[in-house]
Amino acid sequence: MDRRQFIGASLAALPLASAWADDYPKRAIRWINPFPAGSPTDAVARKLAEFASPIIGQPIFIENKAGANGSIGTQEVARSAPDGYTMGIAIGDSLISVASLLKNPGYDSRKDLSLICKFSSSTTVLFANAQSGIRSLSELIAKAKAKPDSLSYASFGQGTQPHMIMASLEEVTGARFVHVPYKGLAPAMQDIMGNVVQLSVGPPVMIAQYMQKNQLFPLAILGPHRTEFLPQVATFVEQGFDNPFLREATWWAGLIGPKKLPQAIMDRWGDVVKQAISKPEFAQFLATGAGGQLPTFVGPDAFAKELASEWEMTNTLLRKLGVTPQ
């Protein structure tokens, strides 16, 4: 085929590609959630699918493929065909900290995935149980310094937000805590309420509910802003405890696809998600049924920039902590 024939064939194919994009989707769509059914991430994914399905015009099925810090399900997304029929739900654990926790997660989130958008975000709250007697962050630090390793905190494993928060606090204060990993928030809360461990982190609405019963006490907010659900609680930085993670980190959820997902499909899903999260009912669910999250739309370009920044910040801290990939 000579050059003129090649150009002619390429131009002739353009209307077909456009028509295919306009005709998408023709069948049901699968979203892979790399975390267990019933988890907070699962609940948000299912609610978003419920609102997005009528807009896109096809059923959206959630498939839970949990394990290995979210890498099992995310790896399947990365290996799927870029046709818009398999996508995934992502959070910071599955896209960022996994790079330091596993020797071979099977993907690099910065180059092996299409970052469609973020759709929700939340602050995270450090709290203490009532039996600890701790009612402020300054009291916590004073007690931990006076008796190193006398206070323990629940996390969901190495590299998860509770671990990163408490490790950061140790770094900036010199205090020492005992790290106790759990397989989820529910078993952790049982031991927190029983004073087996004294500290952990959680969503603001949940903490507010326990606070009303004088069972848990919020100490500090992660990230750059306070939360409207606990407006009286200051951030770590406002209280004088500052490092990049404590200052900048937030919890978020996003929609991803395999790399080379066509731009028309990316744009279509961006529009669908924008419409879905603008529904007052979705915002209400995030506020009351998902622990105090907010609908937050971040498009692909900004998503990629934020991911790159958070990836470097988080993995630098994990290396500094001596976390070794398993």
Disulfide bonds with the S-S distance in Angstrom:
none
